[in-house]
Amino acid sequence: MSHFAKISEDNIVLQVLYIENKYILNENGEESESIGQQYLEKHNNWPANLWIKISDNNVAGIGFTWDPVEKRFWSLKPYPSWIKTSNGWNSPIGDKPGKDYVWNETNQSWDIL
């Protein structure tokens, strides 16, 4: 099965669909995103260029944002203060100090449970 994200013109994921691999294979039997996009356009009445194939290392869910420059999906921003980096969303003060900590947006701190 292959996963495709249906995105809006604003690059927001609206839906994620799974289709059988046989619908995305080219004449050499290799997976082709464009063939999958054409299949989805035909069967879902949504423009081919607004279907993005999801890879194993780049997951997507409803509400995620597609970044066409970096060719990746971004999850929802967890807190207003968090910063987007190449590793994903990060707190403004650094990594979580341990598993027993939660982010406190009001105080901009990691608080122990």
Secondary structure, DSSP 8 states (H G I E B T S, - for coil): -EEEEEE-TTSBEEEEEEE-GGGGB-TTS-B-HHHHHHHHHHHH-S-GGGEEEEBTTB---TT-EEETTTTEEE---SSTT-EEETTEEE-TT-S-SSTTEEEETTTTEEEE-
